[in-house]
Amino acid sequence: MKRLSPLCLCISVVSLVVLLGLRAHAQFGRGAGEWSTNGADAQRSSWVRSDAKISVPAIQKGGFGLAWRIKLGDTAFSGDAVLLNGYIGYRGFRSLGYIAGANGQVYAVDTDLGRLEWKKPIGSAVMTANVVRAVSPAFPGMPVAGRGGPGRVTAAKGAVGDPDQGAVTIKEIAEREAAAAARGGAAPGRGPGAGGPPRRVPNYIHAISADGLFHSMYVSNGEEPEKAVPFVPANAKARGLIALNDVAYATTPNTVFGIELESHKVTSWKTAAGDLAGAVGPAIAPDGTVYVTTTAGDLAALEAKTLTARSTYASHSEFTSSPVLFQFHDKTLVAAAAKDNRIHLLDAAALDKPYAPQSIGFAADTLSSWQDPAGTRWILASSPGAVMAWKLVEKDGAPAPPTSSARPSTTRRPALRSSLESRTSRRVIPLRAQHPRTLPPVPPRPRGGR
């Protein structure tokens, strides 16, 4: 049996621009970067891989400021905004942003012109869930340095697609069908039986109204081609909505719900104790497995179609964040923060063999993750009063022992040793001297948008 290499988290001081209450939120008018759900992707990484406008060099040049402001009624908003860039409709190319109002309205905004495109009422009671567009369960492509500017994933492409490959929409349909086949579901966009050319799948924005109905609206005008279908109980305080190509998931305080987008079959999983933790929602692995955390200290891996528990990890401490998934070498790792002021890190393929939890000095309510151009994996943790980033490293041999003032972490796997080093520049300092960075108060947001 191959022995897993030790892992450790290294705290590094980083410069951060904090704009929206220490959470990674979508912004209207974000250039090339799209944002389709809470946390940007199915793994809830909050990583915008291809943002042509926001980078260290761009910020250093200046000119980063308010572009426009729009008032969308006297209402609060639910969840992150959704961004769709380069949409080709009957009125030409558009860049659109969508957001759910707590007043039961879904708003679409032209993010180039800063004007209301359309609004659609889907209920009179308070909406609590975010709006979403479908995302793929696969890990998004990794950025390639030096191609097309900072953060670009690949070279720029037109809507006509690559030579001999057909239109971009055809490629997207093929990806959807491959994902559905891998998950054991029906391939969307085909009629009964196998074979035949794929038809174009409509581009939807999805939402849950206060009465528990699941709505699918055209991104262009908000119209619903089909009647909304039952999904969650009415007034159940749904949140964390995420849609894949053939299924959608959402949570209520103690239950995960799933709905098949073709058959409208609903499944659910209820926590054995406590409520679901975190505000972002379930995280989805490339194989479709659904990961959630609970306030009872459990991290559960749920089967995609039935939502039955495949495996569970007990942290023995209340989880305070939703899980985040990411690639680390040849592994898929799961990370979640807990009330014991530690990040719990696990291999998704072996939840029963966790790495030693890593102390970070505060209970984070949100985790994000990204990989820099040098290939270094980072985990960002935030709370209402602090935000810090940690570098995830792997060592072939035994790591250096923790500094004398650091409390040693316990491990459930004696063969795995790990340590936590607190770093300022290159000088190792005692862990107790490192505190979460206190940030100045965040100015209030304009009530008319994000």
C-alpha positions as CSV (number, residue, x, y, z in Angstrom):
1,M,0.0,0.0,0.0
2,K,1.4,3.4,-1.0
3,R,2.0,5.6,1.9
4,L,0.5,9.1,1.6
5,S,2.9,12.0,1.9
6,P,2.5,14.3,4.9
7,L,0.7,17.5,4.4
8,C,1.0,20.7,6.3
9,L,-0.5,24.2,6.1
10,C,1.8,27.2,6.2
11,I,0.4,30.6,7.1
12,S,1.6,33.3,4.9
13,V,1.0,37.0,5.2
14,V,-0.7,38.2,2.0
15,S,-2.0,41.5,0.7
16,L,-5.8,41.4,0.2
17,V,-8.4,43.8,-1.1
18,V,-11.5,43.1,0.9
19,L,-14.7,44.5,-0.7
20,L,-17.7,42.6,0.4
21,G,-17.7,41.6,4.1
22,L,-14.8,39.1,3.8
23,R,-16.7,36.7,1.5
24,A,-15.8,36.1,-2.1
25,H,-18.8,37.5,-3.9
26,A,-19.6,37.9,-7.6
27,Q,-19.6,41.4,-8.9
28,F,-21.5,42.9,-11.8
29,G,-19.2,43.9,-14.6
30,R,-16.3,41.5,-13.9
31,G,-14.8,41.4,-17.4
32,A,-14.2,37.8,-18.6
33,G,-14.9,36.0,-15.4
34,E,-18.2,34.3,-15.0
35,W,-19.9,33.4,-11.7
36,S,-22.7,30.9,-12.0
37,T,-23.4,29.9,-8.4
38,N,-22.4,30.5,-4.8
39,G,-18.6,29.9,-4.7
40,A,-18.3,30.2,-8.5
41,D,-18.1,26.5,-9.3
42,A,-19.4,23.1,-8.2
43,Q,-16.6,22.7,-5.7
44,R,-17.3,26.1,-4.1
45,S,-13.7,27.3,-4.5
46,S,-14.6,31.0,-5.1
47,W,-11.8,31.1,-7.6
48,V,-12.2,33.2,-10.8
49,R,-9.7,31.7,-13.1
50,S,-10.0,34.0,-16.0
51,D,-10.4,37.6,-14.9
52,A,-8.9,40.0,-17.5
53,K,-9.5,43.1,-15.4
54,I,-8.6,42.3,-11.8
55,S,-5.0,41.3,-11.2
56,V,-2.0,42.6,-9.2
57,P,-0.6,44.7,-12.1
58,A,-4.1,46.1,-13.0
59,I,-4.7,47.2,-9.4
60,Q,-1.3,48.7,-9.1
61,K,-2.0,50.9,-12.2
62,G,-5.1,52.3,-10.5
63,G,-8.5,53.0,-12.0
64,F,-10.3,50.4,-9.8
65,G,-13.5,52.0,-8.6
66,L,-17.2,52.3,-9.0
67,A,-18.4,52.0,-12.6
68,W,-22.1,52.4,-12.1
69,R,-24.9,52.1,-9.6
70,I,-28.5,51.0,-10.0
71,K,-31.5,50.9,-7.7
72,L,-33.5,47.7,-7.8
73,G,-36.3,48.5,-5.4
74,D,-36.4,48.6,-1.7
75,T,-35.3,45.0,-1.0
76,A,-32.4,43.0,0.4
77,F,-30.8,40.3,-1.8
78,S,-30.4,36.5,-1.4
79,G,-27.1,34.9,-2.1
80,D,-24.4,35.8,-4.6
81,A,-25.1,37.5,-8.0
82,V,-24.8,35.3,-11.1
83,L,-22.8,36.6,-14.1
84,L,-23.2,35.6,-17.8
85,N,-20.7,37.2,-20.2
86,G,-20.8,37.2,-23.9
87,Y,-24.4,36.0,-24.2
88,I,-25.6,36.1,-27.9
89,G,-29.3,36.9,-28.1
90,Y,-31.7,38.4,-30.6
91,R,-30.4,41.8,-29.5
92,G,-26.8,41.0,-30.0
93,F,-24.0,40.4,-27.5
94,R,-24.9,41.0,-23.9
95,S,-23.2,40.7,-20.5
96,L,-25.8,40.1,-17.9
97,G,-26.0,39.8,-14.1
98,Y,-28.8,38.1,-12.1
99,I,-29.7,38.3,-8.5
100,A,-32.7,37.2,-6.3
101,G,-34.5,39.8,-4.3
102,A,-35.9,39.0,-0.9
103,N,-39.2,40.5,-2.2
104,G,-39.8,37.5,-4.5
105,Q,-38.3,39.2,-7.6
106,V,-35.5,37.9,-9.9
107,Y,-33.6,40.8,-11.5
108,A,-31.4,40.8,-14.6
109,V,-29.1,43.7,-15.2
110,D,-27.1,44.6,-18.2
111,T,-23.6,44.8,-16.7
112,D,-22.1,46.8,-19.5
113,L,-24.7,49.6,-19.4
114,G,-25.7,49.4,-15.8
115,R,-29.4,49.2,-16.5
116,L,-32.3,46.8,-15.7
117,E,-32.8,44.2,-18.4
118,W,-35.8,42.5,-16.9
119,K,-37.4,41.4,-13.6
120,K,-39.6,38.5,-12.9
121,P,-41.8,37.9,-9.9
122,I,-41.8,34.3,-8.7
123,G,-43.7,34.8,-5.4
124,S,-44.8,37.4,-3.0
125,A,-43.1,36.0,0.1
126,V,-39.5,36.3,1.1
127,M,-37.0,34.4,-1.0
128,T,-34.0,33.0,0.8
129,A,-32.1,31.0,-1.8
130,N,-29.7,32.4,-4.4
131,V,-30.2,32.2,-8.2
132,V,-27.9,29.9,-10.2
133,R,-26.9,28.8,-13.7
134,A,-25.9,25.3,-14.4
135,V,-22.2,24.4,-13.7
136,S,-20.2,21.3,-14.6
137,P,-19.2,18.9,-11.8
138,A,-15.7,18.7,-13.4
139,F,-12.9,20.8,-12.0
140,P,-12.5,23.9,-14.1
141,G,-9.4,24.2,-16.3
142,M,-6.2,25.4,-14.6
143,P,-4.8,28.8,-15.6
144,V,-1.9,28.9,-18.0
145,A,0.6,31.6,-17.3
146,G,1.5,34.0,-20.1
147,R,-1.4,33.4,-22.4
148,G,-3.9,36.2,-22.9
149,G,-3.0,38.2,-19.8
150,P,-3.3,37.5,-16.1
151,G,-5.6,34.8,-15.0
152,R,-6.6,33.6,-18.5
153,V,-7.3,29.9,-18.6
154,T,-6.9,29.5,-22.4
155,A,-6.5,31.6,-25.4
156,A,-9.5,33.7,-26.3
157,K,-12.1,31.9,-28.4
158,G,-15.0,33.1,-30.6
159,A,-18.5,31.7,-30.6
160,V,-17.8,29.8,-33.8
161,G,-15.5,27.3,-31.9
162,D,-12.2,25.8,-33.0
163,P,-11.5,24.7,-36.6
164,D,-13.4,21.5,-37.5
165,Q,-15.0,21.4,-34.0
166,G,-18.3,23.1,-34.7
167,A,-19.9,25.9,-32.7
168,V,-19.1,26.4,-29.0
169,T,-22.6,25.4,-28.1
170,I,-22.2,22.0,-29.7
171,K,-19.1,21.4,-27.6
172,E,-21.0,22.4,-24.5
173,I,-23.8,20.0,-25.2
174,A,-21.3,17.2,-25.7
175,E,-19.8,18.0,-22.3
176,R,-23.2,18.0,-20.6
177,E,-24.1,14.6,-22.1
178,A,-20.7,13.1,-21.0
179,A,-21.2,14.4,-17.5
180,A,-24.7,13.0,-17.4
181,A,-23.5,9.6,-18.6
182,A,-20.8,9.6,-16.0
183,R,-23.4,10.3,-13.3
184,G,-25.6,7.5,-14.5
185,G,-28.4,9.8,-15.6
186,A,-30.1,10.5,-18.9
187,A,-28.2,12.7,-21.3
188,P,-30.1,16.0,-21.5
189,G,-31.0,17.3,-24.9
190,R,-31.9,14.0,-26.6
191,G,-35.2,12.4,-27.3
192,P,-36.2,8.9,-26.3
193,G,-33.7,6.2,-27.2
194,A,-30.1,6.5,-28.2
195,G,-28.5,8.2,-31.2
196,G,-29.5,11.2,-33.1
197,P,-27.8,14.6,-33.1
198,P,-28.0,16.6,-29.9
199,R,-30.3,19.6,-29.8
200,R,-29.3,22.9,-28.2
201,V,-30.1,23.0,-24.5
202,P,-31.8,26.2,-23.5
203,N,-29.8,28.6,-21.2
204,Y,-31.6,28.9,-17.9
205,I,-31.4,30.8,-14.7
206,H,-32.8,28.7,-11.8
207,A,-34.4,29.9,-8.6
208,I,-36.5,28.6,-5.7
209,S,-39.6,30.7,-4.7
210,A,-40.8,30.9,-1.1
211,D,-43.5,28.4,-1.7
212,G,-40.8,25.8,-2.4
213,L,-41.2,25.6,-6.2
214,F,-38.2,25.2,-8.5
215,H,-38.2,27.7,-11.4
216,S,-36.2,27.6,-14.7
217,M,-36.2,30.9,-16.6
218,Y,-34.7,31.9,-19.9
219,V,-31.7,34.0,-19.3
220,S,-32.8,36.4,-22.1
221,N,-36.2,37.5,-20.7
222,G,-37.1,35.6,-17.6
223,E,-39.9,33.6,-19.2
224,E,-40.5,30.1,-17.9
225,P,-41.1,27.6,-20.7
226,E,-42.5,25.1,-18.2
227,K,-44.5,25.3,-15.0
228,A,-42.5,25.5,-11.8
229,V,-42.3,22.2,-9.9
230,P,-42.3,21.3,-6.2
231,F,-38.8,21.0,-4.8
232,V,-38.5,21.9,-1.1
233,P,-41.2,22.5,1.6
234,A,-42.8,25.9,1.5
235,N,-41.2,28.6,3.7
236,A,-38.4,26.2,4.5
237,K,-35.6,28.8,4.3
238,A,-33.9,27.2,1.4
239,R,-30.4,28.2,0.6
240,G,-27.2,27.0,-1.1
241,L,-28.9,26.2,-4.5
242,I,-26.7,24.7,-7.1
243,A,-27.6,23.2,-10.5
244,L,-25.6,20.8,-12.6
245,N,-26.6,19.7,-16.1
246,D,-29.1,17.1,-15.0
247,V,-29.8,17.7,-11.3
248,A,-30.0,20.5,-8.7
249,Y,-29.5,20.6,-5.0
250,A,-30.5,22.9,-2.2
251,T,-30.6,22.8,1.6
252,T,-33.0,23.7,4.3
253,P,-31.7,24.0,7.9
254,N,-31.3,20.3,8.4
255,T,-32.0,18.6,5.0
256,V,-30.3,18.3,1.6
257,F,-32.8,18.1,-1.3
258,G,-32.0,17.0,-4.9
259,I,-34.2,17.3,-8.0
260,E,-33.7,15.6,-11.3
261,L,-34.2,18.3,-14.0
262,E,-35.8,15.9,-16.5
263,S,-38.0,13.7,-14.4
264,H,-38.5,16.2,-11.5
265,K,-38.0,13.4,-9.0
266,V,-37.0,14.7,-5.6
267,T,-34.7,13.0,-3.1
268,S,-33.5,14.2,0.3
269,W,-31.1,13.5,3.1
270,K,-31.6,14.7,6.7
271,T,-28.9,15.2,9.3
272,A,-28.9,12.7,12.1
273,A,-28.2,15.6,14.5
274,G,-27.7,19.3,14.3
275,D,-28.2,21.5,11.3
276,L,-26.2,21.9,8.1
277,A,-23.2,24.2,8.5
278,G,-22.1,27.1,6.4
279,A,-23.9,29.5,4.1
280,V,-22.4,28.6,0.7
281,G,-24.1,25.2,0.2
282,P,-23.2,21.6,-0.8
283,A,-19.9,21.1,-2.7
284,I,-19.9,18.6,-5.6
285,A,-17.0,16.4,-6.6
286,P,-16.3,15.6,-10.3
287,D,-17.9,12.1,-9.8
288,G,-21.1,13.8,-8.6
289,T,-20.6,13.0,-4.9
290,V,-22.3,15.7,-2.7
291,Y,-20.4,16.9,0.4
292,V,-22.0,18.7,3.3
293,T,-21.0,19.7,6.9
294,T,-23.1,19.8,10.0
295,T,-23.2,21.6,13.3
296,A,-23.0,18.2,15.0
297,G,-19.4,17.9,13.6
298,D,-20.1,15.5,10.7
299,L,-18.8,15.8,7.1
300,A,-20.9,13.6,4.9
301,A,-20.4,12.3,1.4
302,L,-23.7,11.7,-0.3
303,E,-24.5,9.6,-3.4
304,A,-25.5,11.9,-6.3
305,K,-28.9,10.4,-7.3
306,T,-30.2,8.9,-4.1
307,L,-28.5,11.2,-1.5
308,T,-27.7,8.2,0.7
309,A,-24.6,8.6,2.8
310,R,-21.5,7.0,1.3
311,S,-19.2,7.8,4.2
312,T,-19.0,10.2,7.1
313,Y,-16.2,11.9,8.9
314,A,-16.7,12.9,12.6
315,S,-14.7,16.0,13.6
316,H,-16.0,16.0,17.2
317,S,-16.4,19.8,16.8
318,E,-19.1,21.9,15.3
319,F,-18.4,22.7,11.7
320,T,-18.7,26.4,10.9
321,S,-18.2,26.5,7.1
322,S,-19.5,24.7,4.1
323,P,-16.9,22.3,2.6
324,V,-14.6,23.3,-0.3
325,L,-13.1,20.8,-2.8
326,F,-9.9,21.1,-4.7
327,Q,-7.2,19.2,-6.6
328,F,-3.9,18.6,-4.9
329,H,-1.5,16.6,-7.1
330,D,-3.4,13.4,-7.9
331,K,-5.9,13.7,-5.1
332,T,-9.2,15.5,-4.5
333,L,-9.2,17.1,-1.1
334,V,-12.0,18.3,1.1
335,A,-11.5,21.1,3.6
336,A,-13.9,22.6,6.1
337,A,-13.5,24.9,9.2
338,A,-14.8,24.0,12.6
339,K,-15.5,25.7,15.9
340,D,-12.3,24.2,17.4
341,N,-10.4,26.9,15.4
342,R,-9.0,24.3,13.0
343,I,-9.3,23.4,9.3
344,H,-10.1,19.8,8.8
345,L,-8.5,18.4,5.7
346,L,-9.4,15.0,4.1
347,D,-8.8,12.9,1.0
348,A,-12.2,12.6,-0.7
349,A,-11.4,9.0,-1.5
350,A,-10.8,8.1,2.2
351,L,-12.8,10.1,4.7
352,D,-12.0,7.5,7.4
353,K,-8.3,8.4,7.2
354,P,-8.1,12.2,7.8
355,Y,-5.0,14.3,7.9
356,A,-4.3,16.0,11.2
357,P,-6.6,19.1,11.6
358,Q,-4.6,22.3,11.4
359,S,-5.1,25.1,13.9
360,I,-5.7,28.6,12.4
361,G,-6.5,30.5,15.6
362,F,-10.1,31.4,14.8
363,A,-13.4,29.8,13.6
364,A,-13.8,30.6,9.9
365,D,-17.2,30.7,8.4
366,T,-16.1,30.6,4.8
367,L,-13.3,28.8,3.0
368,S,-12.0,29.4,-0.6
369,S,-9.1,27.9,-2.5
370,W,-7.0,28.6,-5.5
371,Q,-3.7,27.7,-7.2
372,D,-1.2,30.3,-8.1
373,P,0.8,30.4,-11.4
374,A,3.8,28.7,-9.6
375,G,1.5,25.7,-8.8
376,T,1.1,26.5,-5.1
377,R,-2.2,25.6,-3.6
378,W,-3.8,28.2,-1.2
379,I,-6.7,28.0,1.2
380,L,-8.3,31.3,2.3
381,A,-10.3,31.4,5.5
382,S,-12.5,34.3,6.6
383,S,-14.8,35.3,9.5
384,P,-16.6,38.6,10.2
385,G,-13.4,40.0,11.7
386,A,-10.5,38.4,9.9
387,V,-9.3,36.9,6.7
388,M,-6.1,34.9,6.2
389,A,-4.5,32.7,3.6
390,W,-2.6,29.4,4.1
391,K,-0.3,27.6,1.7
392,L,-0.7,23.9,1.4
393,V,2.5,22.0,0.9
394,E,3.6,18.4,0.7
395,K,6.9,17.0,2.0
396,D,8.4,13.6,1.1
397,G,10.1,13.2,4.4
398,A,9.0,14.0,7.9
399,P,8.3,17.7,8.3
400,A,10.0,19.9,10.8
401,P,8.5,19.7,14.2
402,P,6.1,22.4,15.3
403,T,7.5,25.4,17.1
404,S,7.8,25.0,20.8
405,S,4.9,27.3,21.5
406,A,2.5,25.6,19.0
407,R,0.0,23.2,20.5
408,P,0.5,19.8,18.7
409,S,-2.3,18.6,16.6
410,T,-3.8,15.1,17.2
411,T,-4.0,12.7,14.3
412,R,-6.2,9.7,13.6
413,R,-3.5,8.2,11.4
414,P,-0.2,7.5,13.2
415,A,1.7,7.0,10.0
416,L,0.9,10.6,9.0
417,R,2.8,13.5,10.6
418,S,2.0,17.1,10.0
419,S,2.8,20.5,11.5
420,L,1.6,24.0,11.3
421,E,4.2,26.8,10.8
422,S,3.3,30.5,11.1
423,R,5.3,32.6,8.8
424,T,6.0,36.3,8.3
425,S,8.2,36.6,5.2
426,R,10.7,33.8,5.7
427,R,11.1,33.9,9.4
428,V,9.3,31.2,11.5
429,I,7.6,32.8,14.5
430,P,5.7,31.2,17.4
431,L,2.2,30.3,16.5
432,R,0.7,32.2,19.5
433,A,2.2,35.4,18.1
434,Q,0.1,35.1,14.9
435,H,-3.4,36.5,15.2
436,P,-6.1,36.9,12.6
437,R,-5.7,40.2,10.9
438,T,-8.2,42.7,12.1
439,L,-9.7,44.6,9.2
440,P,-11.3,48.0,9.1
441,P,-15.0,48.2,9.0
442,V,-16.4,47.4,5.5
443,P,-18.4,50.4,4.1
444,P,-22.1,49.7,3.6
445,R,-23.1,48.4,0.2
446,P,-25.3,50.5,-2.1
447,R,-28.8,49.2,-1.7
448,G,-29.3,49.1,-5.5
449,G,-27.0,46.2,-6.2
450,R,-23.6,44.6,-5.6
